[in-house]
């Protein structure tokens, strides 16, 4: 049983690592090759000229719902993809959070805050490394996606939960999810 829980935890953490790599690759690098030399150069530029980062942030969208409102009113295919994409990118994060914290009953508020924090790291990195623009609406949409992912996980676990007497051995929620994915321990 302990080996199975260890393996399940390892698989969930591996999924998180793969997801975070993909997320950084998509948001920060727009699917391009990660160039460490370029990042170092941009970081040094930001550290030696802090006004550069400040001006990038000041030139960004710092007004909540400004871009969301504009997107809804100008609903082009590109704008719709922006809106849905920012939410969809963080749904897996909410599910993974649900798996990681299943035994501690992660609240939806905590899932929202974790998602907001990760999004803040990504948005801040865009400003520091000059590889995108900081947008407060991205923070909100990403956090909403994480919240939705966690809510979906909670709904799925509630819908598939069996009574403890029906279980051969008391499995944790991540073990039940791993079993549903046909992961053998």
Secondary structure, 3 states (H helix, E strand, C coil): CHHHHHHHHHHHHHHHHHHHHHHHHHHCCCCCCCCHHHHHHHHHHHHHCHHHHHHHHHCCECCCCHHHHHHHHCCCHHHHHHHHHHHHHHHHHHHHHHHHCHHHCCCHHHHHHHHHHHHHHHHHHHHHHCCCCCEHHHHHHHHHHHHHHHHHHHHHHHHHCCCHHHCCCCCCHHHHHHHHCCCCC
